[in-house]
């Protein structure tokens, strides 16, 4: 029987301890947060450039449109 030269994906994933994985995840998250903090203005400018302008600019959202009053006798008591 021939022996494998390379570890399988599952064996490769088990090569790190839980503690090591947690430290790496924390370091990567901190790196991402620091990067975003430094380049936030550029990131916003990019998203504004690629986001299409809305066709209608309402001054305020109409959350509660006016409704016609109910006929007499059908309103709340």
MMTF fields as JSON, N, C-alpha, C and O atoms, coordinates in Angstrom:
{
  "mmtfVersion": "1.0.0",
  "mmtfProducer": "UNKNOWN",
  "numBonds": 307,
  "numAtoms": 308,
  "numGroups": 77,
  "numChains": 1,
  "numModels": 1,
  "chainsPerModel": [1],
  "groupsPerChain": [77],
  "chainIdList": ["A"],
  "bondAtomList": [4, 2, 8, 6, 12, 10, 16, 14, 20, 18, 24, 22, 28, 26, 32, 30, 36, 34, 40, 38, 44, 42, 48, 46, 52, 50, 56, 54, 60, 58, 64, 62, 68, 66, 72, 70, 76, 74, 80, 78, 84, 82, 88, 86, 92, 90, 96, 94, 100, 98, 104, 102, 108, 106, 112, 110, 116, 114, 120, 118, 124, 122, 128, 126, 132, 130, 136, 134, 140, 138, 144, 142, 148, 146, 152, 150, 156, 154, 160, 158, 164, 162, 168, 166, 172, 170, 176, 174, 180, 178, 184, 182, 188, 186, 192, 190, 196, 194, 200, 198, 204, 202, 208, 206, 212, 210, 216, 214, 220, 218, 224, 222, 228, 226, 232, 230, 236, 234, 240, 238, 244, 242, 248, 246, 252, 250, 256, 254, 260, 258, 264, 262, 268, 266, 272, 270, 276, 274, 280, 278, 284, 282, 288, 286, 292, 290, 296, 294, 300, 298, 304, 302],
  "bondOrderList": [1, 1, 1, 1, 1, 1, 1, 1, 1, 1, 1, 1, 1, 1, 1, 1, 1, 1, 1, 1, 1, 1, 1, 1, 1, 1, 1, 1, 1, 1, 1, 1, 1, 1, 1, 1, 1, 1, 1, 1, 1, 1, 1, 1, 1, 1, 1, 1, 1, 1, 1, 1, 1, 1, 1, 1, 1, 1, 1, 1, 1, 1, 1, 1, 1, 1, 1, 1, 1, 1, 1, 1, 1, 1, 1, 1],
  "groupList": [{"groupName": "UNK", "atomNameList": ["N", "CA", "C", "O"], "elementList": ["N", "C", "C", "O"], "formalChargeList": [0, 0, 0, 0], "bondAtomList": [1, 0, 2, 1, 3, 2], "bondOrderList": [1, 1, 2], "singleLetterCode": "X", "chemCompType": "L-PEPTIDE LINKING"}],
  "groupTypeList": [0, 0, 0, 0, 0, 0, 0, 0, 0, 0, 0, 0, 0, 0, 0, 0, 0, 0, 0, 0, 0, 0, 0, 0, 0, 0, 0, 0, 0, 0, 0, 0, 0, 0, 0, 0, 0, 0, 0, 0, 0, 0, 0, 0, 0, 0, 0, 0, 0, 0, 0, 0, 0, 0, 0, 0, 0, 0, 0, 0, 0, 0, 0, 0, 0, 0, 0, 0, 0, 0, 0, 0, 0, 0, 0, 0, 0],
  "groupIdList": [1, 2, 3, 4, 5, 6, 7, 8, 9, 10, 11, 12, 13, 14, 15, 16, 17, 18, 19, 20, 21, 22, 23, 24, 25, 26, 27, 28, 29, 30, 31, 32, 33, 34, 35, 36, 37, 38, 39, 40, 41, 42, 43, 44, 45, 46, 47, 48, 49, 50, 51, 52, 53, 54, 55, 56, 57, 58, 59, 60, 61, 62, 63, 64, 65, 66, 67, 68, 69, 70, 71, 72, 73, 74, 75, 76, 77],
  "secStructList": [7, 7, 7, 7, 1, 1, 7, 7, 2, 2, 2, 2, 2, 6, 6, 1, 7, 2, 2, 2, 2, 2, 2, 2, 2, 2, 2, 2, 2, 2, 2, 2, 2, 2, 2, 2, 2, 2, 2, 2, 2, 2, 2, 2, 2, 2, 2, 2, 2, 2, 1, 7, 7, 7, 1, 7, 7, 7, 1, 1, 7, 7, 1, 1, 7, 7, 7, 7, 7, 7, 7, 6, 6, 1, 1, 7, 7],
  "xCoordList": [0.841, 0.0, 0.891, 1.821, 0.604, 1.415, 1.021, -0.15, 2.007, 1.779, 1.544, 2.221, 0.581, 0.298, 1.463, 2.062, 1.776, 2.832, 2.311, 3.02, 1.066, 0.524, -0.624, -1.395, -0.747, -1.864, -3.19, -3.237, -4.243, -5.569, -5.977, -5.331, -7.058, -7.532, -7.895, -7.594, -8.533, -8.917, -7.68, -7.652, -6.682, -5.454, -4.76, -4.194, -4.799, -4.171, -4.896, -4.261, -6.225, -6.986, -6.709, -6.768, -6.416, -6.17, -4.75, -4.395, -3.941, -2.559, -2.435, -1.381, -3.478, -3.438, -4.311, -5.374, -3.845, -4.644, -5.774, -5.749, -6.752, -7.866, -7.355, -7.826, -6.392, -5.836, -5.135, -5.279, -4.373, -3.663, -4.638, -4.432, -5.701, -6.701, -7.374, -7.617, -7.677, -8.305, -7.377, -7.822, -6.089, -5.135, -5.012, -4.958, -4.966, -4.859, -6.106, -6.003, -7.289, -8.536, -8.561, -8.962, -8.136, -8.091, -7.129, -7.434, -5.972, -4.98, -5.508, -5.331, -6.15, -6.691, -7.821, -7.923, -8.665, -9.752, -9.183, -9.666, -8.165, -7.547, -6.907, -6.994, -6.265, -5.655, -6.722, -6.525, -7.854, -8.934, -9.509, -9.769, -9.708, -10.255, -9.294, -9.716, -8.011, -7.014, -6.963, -6.88, -7.013, -6.986, -8.195, -8.061, -9.374, -10.586, -10.537, -10.991, -9.987, -9.888, -8.984, -9.29, -7.892, -6.94, -7.49, -7.289, -8.185, -8.613, -10.12, -10.667, -10.795, -12.243, -12.75, -13.726, -12.103, -12.526, -12.437, -13.34, -11.364, -11.195, -12.249, -12.786, -12.539, -13.543, -14.905, -15.616, -15.272, -16.557, -16.613, -17.632, -15.519, -15.479, -15.673, -16.362, -15.073, -15.232, -16.687, -17.243, -17.305, -18.688, -19.64, -20.617, -19.366, -20.194, -20.048, -21.008, -18.843, -18.595, -19.284, -19.708, -19.401, -19.981, -21.458, -22.089, -22.031, -23.45, -24.241, -23.961, -25.236, -26.012, -26.858, -27.322, -27.04, -27.856, -29.327, -29.763, -30.092, -31.521, -32.208, -31.787, -33.26, -33.969, -34.812, -35.054, -35.253, -36.127, -35.502, -35.103, -35.417, -34.839, -35.927, -36.065, -36.695, -37.722, -37.068, -36.094, -37.59, -36.994, -37.141, -36.324, -38.188, -38.413, -39.209, -40.068, -38.927, -39.691, -41.133, -41.406, -42.04, -43.463, -43.86, -44.407, -43.584, -43.854, -45.331, -45.809, -46.058, -47.474, -48.262, -48.606, -48.546, -49.274, -50.653, -51.289, -51.088, -52.405, -53.479, -53.444, -54.437, -55.553, -56.81, -56.92, -57.777, -59.048, -59.734, -59.648, -60.42, -61.088, -62.177, -62.784, -62.408, -63.442, -64.815, -64.995, -65.798, -67.165, -67.695, -67.218, -68.665, -69.23, -69.719, -70.341, -69.439, -69.878, -68.897, -69.091, -67.843, -66.878, -65.527, -64.601, -65.416, -64.16, -64.008, -64.885, -62.91, -62.658, -63.446, -63.714, -63.813, -64.6, -63.717, -64.21],
  "yCoordList": [-1.173, 0.0, 1.242, 1.344, 2.183, 3.391, 4.375, 4.501, 5.051, 6.031, 7.399, 7.771, 8.153, 9.492, 10.424, 10.346, 11.302, 12.287, 13.513, 14.098, 13.907, 15.146, 14.832, 13.904, 15.594, 15.356, 15.754, 16.636, 15.104, 15.463, 16.799, 17.305, 17.363, 18.66, 18.547, 19.45, 17.457, 17.275, 17.172, 17.764, 16.45, 16.348, 17.699, 18.04, 18.464, 19.783, 20.726, 21.517, 20.639, 21.498, 21.166, 22.057, 19.94, 19.532, 19.863, 19.592, 20.441, 20.735, 21.894, 22.05, 22.711, 23.835, 23.542, 22.933, 23.982, 23.804, 24.822, 25.809, 24.579, 25.521, 26.894, 27.924, 26.895, 28.153, 28.922, 30.139, 28.196, 28.847, 29.447, 30.559, 28.713, 29.209, 30.463, 31.414, 30.474, 31.64, 32.852, 33.959, 32.647, 33.762, 34.292, 35.505, 33.402, 33.825, 34.6, 35.634, 34.1, 34.794, 36.182, 37.147, 36.292, 37.603, 38.547, 39.725, 38.033, 38.872, 39.351, 40.515, 38.463, 38.851, 39.876, 40.812, 39.694, 40.649, 42.017, 43.041, 42.036, 43.304, 43.978, 45.196, 43.181, 43.719, 44.344, 45.439, 43.652, 44.17, 45.455, 46.409, 45.489, 46.693, 47.874, 48.999, 47.622, 48.689, 49.217, 50.425, 48.306, 48.7, 49.569, 50.604, 49.147, 49.912, 51.284, 52.272, 51.348, 52.623, 53.594, 54.782, 53.092, 53.948, 54.384, 55.526, 53.481, 53.744, 53.953, 53.783, 54.314, 54.435, 55.432, 55.159, 56.566, 57.599, 57.085, 57.316, 56.397, 55.855, 54.789, 54.736, 53.951, 52.895, 53.528, 53.102, 54.545, 55.231, 55.89, 55.815, 56.538, 57.214, 56.202, 56.489, 55.036, 53.999, 53.548, 53.464, 53.256, 52.787, 53.862, 53.541, 55.115, 56.191, 56.292, 56.601, 56.029, 56.116, 54.986, 55.185, 53.822, 52.681, 52.476, 51.623, 53.243, 53.118, 54.074, 55.273, 53.553, 54.454, 55.418, 55.085, 56.613, 57.62, 57.22, 56.758, 57.388, 57.089, 58.075, 59.227, 57.623, 58.479, 59.535, 60.607, 59.245, 60.154, 60.434, 59.508, 61.704, 62.092, 62.675, 63.896, 61.84, 62.417, 63.092, 62.571, 64.244, 64.92, 64.102, 64.208, 63.291, 62.466, 61.245, 61.34, 60.113, 58.92, 59.084, 59.615, 58.63, 58.707, 57.41, 56.501, 57.329, 56.107, 55.922, 54.789, 57.009, 56.947, 57.825, 58.964, 57.281, 58.108, 58.464, 57.692, 59.656, 60.107, 59.24, 58.941, 58.842, 58.024, 58.838, 59.722, 58.528, 59.238, 58.834, 57.678, 59.781, 59.453, 58.402, 58.335, 57.589, 56.557, 57.193, 58.23, 56.585, 57.106, 57.058, 56.27, 57.888, 57.955, 56.591, 55.862, 56.251, 54.986, 53.853, 52.785, 54.027, 52.963, 53.243, 52.44, 54.349, 54.714, 53.999, 53.243, 54.238, 53.657, 54.4, 55.595, 53.682, 54.29, 54.994, 55.561],
  "zCoordList": [0.0, 0.0, 0.0, 0.8, -0.9, -1.013, 0.082, 0.44, 0.59, 1.643, 1.018, 0.06, 1.559, 1.042, 1.357, 2.429, 0.414, 0.636, 1.369, 2.187, 1.078, 1.616, 2.565, 2.318, 3.651, 4.574, 3.928, 3.07, 4.346, 3.843, 4.442, 5.359, 3.915, 4.419, 5.892, 6.672, 6.28, 7.687, 8.576, 9.654, 8.155, 8.943, 9.033, 10.072, 7.959, 7.955, 8.917, 9.615, 8.951, 9.839, 11.301, 12.149, 11.611, 12.985, 13.443, 14.59, 12.568, 12.912, 13.902, 14.518, 14.073, 14.997, 16.206, 16.092, 17.354, 18.57, 18.595, 17.86, 19.433, 19.58, 20.019, 19.537, 20.935, 21.435, 20.321, 20.207, 19.498, 18.396, 17.398, 16.914, 17.09, 16.154, 16.71, 15.966, 18.007, 18.628, 18.566, 18.263, 18.852, 18.774, 17.353, 17.146, 16.38, 14.98, 14.562, 13.903, 14.946, 14.61, 15.239, 14.59, 16.502, 17.159, 16.45, 16.263, 16.058, 15.384, 14.03, 13.672, 13.282, 11.982, 12.13, 11.337, 13.145, 13.381, 13.75, 13.267, 14.598, 14.979, 13.773, 13.614, 12.926, 11.708, 10.811, 10.284, 10.637, 9.8, 10.391, 9.658, 11.704, 12.339, 12.236, 11.968, 12.447, 12.319, 10.88, 10.658, 9.915, 8.51, 8.182, 7.529, 8.635, 8.369, 9.032, 8.454, 10.247, 10.957, 10.19, 10.087, 9.663, 8.948, 7.593, 7.182, 6.895, 5.518, 5.386, 4.296, 6.467, 6.463, 5.423, 4.725, 5.321, 4.374, 2.947, 2.143, 2.634, 1.288, 0.989, -0.117, 1.967, 1.793, 1.522, 0.611, 2.308, 2.106, 0.741, 0.054, 0.343, -0.951, -2.086, -3.064, -1.957, -2.979, -3.076, -4.172, -1.926, -1.948, -2.478, -3.154, -2.181, -2.72, -4.234, -4.939, -4.726, -6.163, -6.927, -8.066, -6.328, -7.048, -6.757, -7.38, -5.817, -5.491, -6.372, -6.39, -7.109, -7.965, -7.13, -6.039, -7.672, -7.003, -7.104, -8.158, -6.04, -6.139, -7.079, -7.195, -7.744, -8.694, -7.984, -8.538, -6.78, -6.055, -4.692, -3.986, -4.327, -3.045, -2.156, -2.082, -1.486, -0.608, 0.592, 1.136, 1.013, 2.16, 3.441, 4.356, 3.492, 4.662, 4.224, 3.349, 4.824, 4.494, 4.939, 6.015, 4.116, 4.431, 5.133, 4.508, 6.427, 7.178, 7.482, 7.554, 7.661, 8.006, 7.039, 7.358, 5.85, 4.879, 5.418, 6.136, 5.046, 5.505, 4.879, 3.685, 5.708, 5.232, 5.35, 6.199, 4.473, 4.565, 5.85, 6.264, 6.493, 7.747, 7.522, 6.454, 8.545, 8.469, 8.513, 9.152, 7.838, 7.904, 9.335, 10.151, 9.631, 10.983, 11.427, 10.654, 12.669, 13.227, 13.022, 13.602, 12.22, 12.005, 12.654, 12.536, 13.319, 13.976, 15.291, 15.708, 15.932, 17.242, 18.291, 18.161, 19.331, 20.416, 21.402, 22.378]
}
